[in-house]
């Protein structure tokens, strides 16, 4: 399980109980980027953010200690990175560009100040290269660490790409990792830290944020972030669109998808294909495109969209056979 308390780093041995709330904020605020669309940044009761086309996308996610992360795995900067990236991917999957996030943070009183500062560094490392600001939030004391992030995104005048737009005949394609985070989690759970690249993909996922707006410009008919596994999220897209999705299996990309996973699968006696199909938290983009469209660079064709006959709507096929849309679920195992 790892330590139940955050590890202090650096020379600062204070805990958050040694500071006032204002002092704690002052210790990490300079580490956070300010968004380019922000008119009034942190410091008032609310930030003010411009919405250039009159609309904005908004989404929120939480990371809960010992449920989404363990303190013995990686460091606070990794937690900050993950908290940011899982949110940035959500608005990218609508075809939008993320612009700003706000963060609510629950901390036990024993939490080292240096851990909070490292969390802020991780948030900044994830957000700043994309021009995203960390522009407000809230602090509270509690029994375990909770990081809640809300992200806003700019559609740039385009229509949002919804889950419900897939049409029979469309091509199904994916951009990003499949199964890498699941493999990294399995390695950490088994007490292993190699291959380091896969462990790193769990601690710091690399969602293809630019792929979302690029897919929208290329005429994507439906799209979503794959956060809970390919099969589960494909089922969600199929249900929203009232269609059947046929994976054949993983299109013609099986060797490419599985090559990075197989060494870890052999080490752990696990199944690389299973990780690719039901492993979550890679935050790739799953999208459908008209059959005559040019699938954007970086997307792999995985299958096609088929007509649904009544009760078949929402089904996912693998090699022509219906499969259970398994994947991550917060409440059911």
LINWO-V193078 format. One record per residue. N is the residue number from 1. RES is the residue in one letter. SS is DSSP state (A for helix, B for strand, O for the rest). PSI is psi in degrees with one decimal (999 if undefined). D_LAST is the distance of its C-alpha to the last C-alpha in Angstrom with 1 decimal. Layout:
{{N | RES | SS | PSI | D_LAST} {N | RES | SS | PSI | D_LAST}}
This chain:
{{1 | X | O | -26.6 | 18.7} {2 | X | O | 171.2 | 22.1} {3 | X | O | 145.0 | 24.7} {4 | X | O | -4.2 | 23.8} {5 | X | O | 143.0 | 26.8} {6 | X | O | 142.1 | 27.8} {7 | X | O | 134.2 | 30.5} {8 | X | O | 143.4 | 33.9} {9 | X | O | 151.2 | 35.6} {10 | X | O | -168.8 | 39.2} {11 | X | O | -18.2 | 42.1} {12 | X | O | 108.9 | 40.7} {13 | X | O | 6.1 | 39.6} {14 | X | O | 153.9 | 39.3} {15 | X | B | 171.1 | 36.1} {16 | X | A | -21.7 | 35.4} {17 | X | A | -17.2 | 37.0} {18 | X | A | -8.2 | 40.2} {19 | X | O | 155.5 | 40.5} {20 | X | O | 167.2 | 40.8} {21 | X | A | -42.6 | 38.4} {22 | X | A | -39.0 | 41.2} {23 | X | A | -38.7 | 41.8} {24 | X | A | -44.9 | 38.2} {25 | X | A | -43.3 | 38.1} {26 | X | A | -25.5 | 41.4} {27 | X | A | -24.2 | 40.1} {28 | X | A | -13.6 | 37.4} {29 | X | A | -39.1 | 38.7} {30 | X | A | -14.0 | 41.1} {31 | X | A | -7.3 | 38.2} {32 | X | O | 137.7 | 36.7} {33 | X | O | 154.8 | 38.0} {34 | X | O | 131.5 | 39.5} {35 | X | O | 149.0 | 38.6} {36 | X | O | -18.2 | 41.5} {37 | X | O | 5.5 | 41.0} {38 | X | B | 125.9 | 41.1} {39 | X | B | -36.0 | 44.3} {40 | X | B | 112.3 | 43.6} {41 | X | O | -167.5 | 41.3} {42 | X | O | 146.6 | 39.8} {43 | X | O | -25.2 | 42.2} {44 | X | O | -175.2 | 42.6} {45 | X | O | -24.6 | 40.5} {46 | X | O | 149.4 | 38.8} {47 | X | O | 158.1 | 39.1} {48 | X | B | 123.9 | 40.9} {49 | X | B | 131.6 | 39.6} {50 | X | O | 143.6 | 41.6} {51 | X | O | 88.6 | 40.1} {52 | X | O | -36.9 | 42.6} {53 | X | O | 15.4 | 41.9} {54 | X | O | -1.2 | 41.2} {55 | X | O | 162.8 | 37.5} {56 | X | O | 149.8 | 34.5} {57 | X | B | 146.6 | 30.8} {58 | X | B | 138.7 | 28.6} {59 | X | B | 158.4 | 24.9} {60 | X | B | 148.0 | 23.0} {61 | X | B | 158.8 | 20.0} {62 | X | B | 150.3 | 19.2} {63 | X | B | 126.6 | 18.4} {64 | X | B | 129.4 | 17.5} {65 | X | B | 136.2 | 18.6} {66 | X | O | 3.3 | 16.1} {67 | X | O | -46.2 | 13.2} {68 | X | O | -23.9 | 14.6} {69 | X | B | 157.0 | 17.5} {70 | X | O | 141.9 | 19.1} {71 | X | O | -20.3 | 22.8} {72 | X | O | -6.0 | 23.6} {73 | X | O | 115.3 | 22.4} {74 | X | O | -156.8 | 25.1} {75 | X | O | -176.8 | 27.1} {76 | X | A | -33.3 | 27.4} {77 | X | A | -35.3 | 28.9} {78 | X | A | -40.5 | 25.8} {79 | X | A | -43.0 | 23.7} {80 | X | A | -41.9 | 26.4} {81 | X | A | -50.6 | 26.3} {82 | X | A | -42.9 | 22.6} {83 | X | A | -38.2 | 22.8} {84 | X | A | -50.9 | 25.8} {85 | X | A | -36.6 | 24.7} {86 | X | A | -25.0 | 21.4} {87 | X | A | -42.9 | 23.7} {88 | X | A | -36.5 | 26.7} {89 | X | A | -33.0 | 24.7} {90 | X | A | -45.0 | 23.8} {91 | X | A | -31.0 | 27.5} {92 | X | A | -35.0 | 28.5} {93 | X | O | -11.7 | 26.3} {94 | X | O | -1.1 | 28.5} {95 | X | O | 11.2 | 31.5} {96 | X | O | 163.7 | 32.5} {97 | X | B | 125.3 | 33.6} {98 | X | B | 141.3 | 32.0} {99 | X | B | -39.4 | 34.8} {100 | X | B | 150.4 | 33.7} {101 | X | B | 153.8 | 30.9} {102 | X | B | 148.2 | 30.8} {103 | X | B | 126.1 | 28.7} {104 | X | B | 131.0 | 27.8} {105 | X | B | 124.2 | 27.3} {106 | X | B | 128.9 | 26.4} {107 | X | B | 132.2 | 27.9} {108 | X | O | 151.1 | 28.4} {109 | X | O | -23.0 | 32.2} {110 | X | O | -2.4 | 32.2} {111 | X | O | 127.2 | 30.9} {112 | X | B | 141.6 | 33.6} {113 | X | A | -38.2 | 35.4} {114 | X | A | -31.1 | 35.3} {115 | X | A | -41.5 | 31.5} {116 | X | A | -39.9 | 31.8} {117 | X | A | -39.8 | 34.5} {118 | X | A | -36.8 | 32.4} {119 | X | A | -45.0 | 29.6} {120 | X | A | -39.4 | 32.3} {121 | X | A | -42.1 | 33.6} {122 | X | A | -41.1 | 30.3} {123 | X | A | -45.6 | 30.1} {124 | X | A | -39.6 | 33.7} {125 | X | A | -34.7 | 33.2} {126 | X | A | -39.1 | 30.5} {127 | X | A | -43.8 | 32.4} {128 | X | A | -42.4 | 36.1} {129 | X | A | -19.1 | 36.4} {130 | X | A | 9.5 | 35.2} {131 | X | O | 22.8 | 37.6} {132 | X | O | 133.3 | 34.8} {133 | X | B | 152.8 | 35.8} {134 | X | B | 99.5 | 33.9} {135 | X | B | 29.3 | 36.0} {136 | X | B | -176.8 | 34.9} {137 | X | B | -151.3 | 32.2} {138 | X | B | 154.9 | 31.9} {139 | X | B | 143.3 | 31.6} {140 | X | B | 152.2 | 30.4} {141 | X | B | 149.7 | 30.0} {142 | X | O | -176.8 | 26.8} {143 | X | O | -19.7 | 24.9} {144 | X | O | 161.4 | 22.7} {145 | X | O | 132.0 | 23.2} {146 | X | B | 129.4 | 21.9} {147 | X | B | 112.2 | 23.2} {148 | X | B | 123.3 | 23.3} {149 | X | B | 133.7 | 25.1} {150 | X | B | 129.7 | 26.7} {151 | X | B | 147.4 | 28.3} {152 | X | B | 146.0 | 31.2} {153 | X | B | 153.0 | 32.4} {154 | X | B | 122.1 | 35.7} {155 | X | O | -11.6 | 35.8} {156 | X | O | 31.9 | 39.4} {157 | X | O | -5.7 | 40.7} {158 | X | O | 160.7 | 38.3} {159 | X | O | 144.3 | 36.2} {160 | X | O | 146.8 | 32.5} {161 | X | O | 114.6 | 30.4} {162 | X | O | 169.0 | 27.8} {163 | X | A | -17.4 | 24.9} {164 | X | A | 8.4 | 26.9} {165 | X | A | 0.3 | 29.9} {166 | X | O | 140.0 | 29.1} {167 | X | O | 147.4 | 31.7} {168 | X | O | 135.4 | 32.2} {169 | X | O | -18.9 | 34.0} {170 | X | O | 156.5 | 32.5} {171 | X | B | 137.6 | 31.4} {172 | X | B | 128.1 | 27.8} {173 | X | B | 160.9 | 27.8} {174 | X | B | 143.4 | 25.8} {175 | X | B | 130.0 | 27.2} {176 | X | O | -170.0 | 25.6} {177 | X | O | 152.5 | 23.3} {178 | X | O | 116.2 | 20.6} {179 | X | O | -5.1 | 18.2} {180 | X | A | -45.5 | 20.4} {181 | X | A | -38.5 | 18.2} {182 | X | A | -40.9 | 15.3} {183 | X | A | -42.7 | 18.0} {184 | X | A | -40.9 | 19.4} {185 | X | A | -42.4 | 16.2} {186 | X | A | -39.1 | 16.0} {187 | X | A | -46.5 | 19.6} {188 | X | A | -41.7 | 19.5} {189 | X | A | -33.2 | 16.7} {190 | X | O | 8.7 | 19.1} {191 | X | O | 21.5 | 22.0} {192 | X | O | 153.5 | 23.7} {193 | X | O | 12.9 | 25.3} {194 | X | O | 143.0 | 26.8} {195 | X | O | 131.1 | 26.9} {196 | X | A | -31.5 | 27.5} {197 | X | A | -39.6 | 27.2} {198 | X | A | -40.7 | 23.5} {199 | X | A | -42.0 | 22.8} {200 | X | A | -32.4 | 25.0} {201 | X | A | -27.1 | 23.0} {202 | X | A | -45.7 | 19.9} {203 | X | A | -36.0 | 22.1} {204 | X | O | 80.0 | 24.3} {205 | X | O | 153.7 | 23.0} {206 | X | O | 70.3 | 25.9} {207 | X | O | 141.2 | 25.3} {208 | X | O | 78.0 | 28.4} {209 | X | A | -36.0 | 29.5} {210 | X | A | -19.8 | 32.9} {211 | X | A | -29.4 | 31.3} {212 | X | A | -59.3 | 30.2} {213 | X | A | -34.5 | 33.8} {214 | X | A | -40.6 | 35.1} {215 | X | A | -40.0 | 33.1} {216 | X | A | -43.5 | 34.2} {217 | X | A | -25.6 | 37.8} {218 | X | O | 5.3 | 37.4} {219 | X | O | 22.0 | 36.5} {220 | X | O | 133.7 | 32.7} {221 | X | O | -24.6 | 31.9} {222 | X | B | 154.2 | 28.2} {223 | X | B | 151.7 | 26.0} {224 | X | B | 159.3 | 22.8} {225 | X | B | 129.3 | 21.3} {226 | X | B | 94.0 | 18.5} {227 | X | O | -24.8 | 16.1} {228 | X | O | 14.8 | 12.6} {229 | X | O | 145.7 | 13.7} {230 | X | A | -48.0 | 16.7} {231 | X | A | -45.7 | 15.3} {232 | X | A | -45.3 | 13.2} {233 | X | A | -31.9 | 16.2} {234 | X | A | -38.3 | 18.7} {235 | X | A | -37.3 | 17.3} {236 | X | A | -42.9 | 17.8} {237 | X | A | -41.5 | 21.3} {238 | X | A | -42.3 | 22.1} {239 | X | A | -43.8 | 21.3} {240 | X | A | -34.3 | 23.3} {241 | X | A | -9.8 | 26.2} {242 | X | O | 38.4 | 26.2} {243 | X | O | 178.9 | 26.3} {244 | X | B | 136.9 | 24.8} {245 | X | B | 128.4 | 24.1} {246 | X | B | 108.7 | 25.2} {247 | X | B | 140.3 | 24.1} {248 | X | O | 53.7 | 26.7} {249 | X | O | 138.2 | 24.6} {250 | X | O | 31.5 | 24.4} {251 | X | O | -142.6 | 28.1} {252 | X | O | 16.8 | 30.7} {253 | X | O | 12.5 | 28.9} {254 | X | A | -52.0 | 26.9} {255 | X | A | -42.0 | 29.2} {256 | X | A | -43.5 | 29.3} {257 | X | A | -41.9 | 25.6} {258 | X | A | -18.1 | 24.7} {259 | X | A | -42.9 | 27.8} {260 | X | A | -18.8 | 26.5} {261 | X | A | -26.1 | 23.3} {262 | X | A | -37.7 | 24.7} {263 | X | A | -41.7 | 26.4} {264 | X | A | -38.3 | 23.2} {265 | X | A | -40.8 | 21.5} {266 | X | A | -40.8 | 24.5} {267 | X | A | -41.4 | 24.5} {268 | X | A | -5.9 | 20.9} {269 | X | O | 33.5 | 20.9} {270 | X | O | -175.7 | 18.2} {271 | X | O | 112.8 | 18.4} {272 | X | A | -37.6 | 19.9} {273 | X | A | -39.3 | 19.4} {274 | X | A | -44.2 | 15.6} {275 | X | A | -43.7 | 15.7} {276 | X | A | -33.6 | 18.1} {277 | X | A | -37.6 | 16.2} {278 | X | A | -2.3 | 12.7} {279 | X | O | 138.1 | 13.4} {280 | X | O | -178.7 | 13.7} {281 | X | O | 16.8 | 16.3} {282 | X | O | -29.9 | 19.4} {283 | X | O | 41.5 | 20.6} {284 | X | B | 173.9 | 22.8} {285 | X | B | 121.2 | 24.5} {286 | X | B | 123.1 | 23.8} {287 | X | B | 157.7 | 26.9} {288 | X | B | 146.2 | 29.1} {289 | X | B | 148.4 | 32.8} {290 | X | O | 149.3 | 35.7} {291 | X | O | -24.8 | 36.8} {292 | X | O | 5.3 | 40.1} {293 | X | O | 153.6 | 38.7} {294 | X | O | 114.7 | 38.9} {295 | X | O | 127.2 | 35.3} {296 | X | O | 155.5 | 35.6} {297 | X | O | 139.5 | 35.9} {298 | X | O | -18.3 | 32.7} {299 | X | B | 135.9 | 30.6} {300 | X | B | 134.9 | 29.6} {301 | X | B | 123.8 | 29.9} {302 | X | B | -19.3 | 26.7} {303 | X | B | -151.0 | 27.7} {304 | X | B | 165.9 | 29.1} {305 | X | B | 130.9 | 28.6} {306 | X | B | 156.6 | 29.5} {307 | X | O | 143.2 | 30.8} {308 | X | O | 136.4 | 28.4} {309 | X | O | 93.8 | 29.9} {310 | X | A | -106.1 | 28.5} {311 | X | A | -14.6 | 25.2} {312 | X | A | -14.8 | 24.5} {313 | X | O | 129.1 | 24.2} {314 | X | O | -3.5 | 21.0} {315 | X | O | 150.3 | 20.5} {316 | X | B | 129.1 | 20.1} {317 | X | B | 142.8 | 22.1} {318 | X | B | 116.3 | 22.1} {319 | X | O | 37.4 | 25.6} {320 | X | O | -2.2 | 26.3} {321 | X | B | 138.8 | 23.5} {322 | X | B | 140.5 | 20.6} {323 | X | O | 154.5 | 17.2} {324 | X | O | 136.0 | 13.7} {325 | X | O | 71.6 | 13.0} {326 | X | O | 163.4 | 9.8} {327 | X | O | -166.3 | 9.2} {328 | X | O | 136.9 | 8.0} {329 | X | O | 131.0 | 6.7} {330 | X | O | -26.6 | 8.0} {331 | X | O | -20.2 | 6.8} {332 | X | O | 134.2 | 3.8} {333 | X | O | 999 | 0.0}}
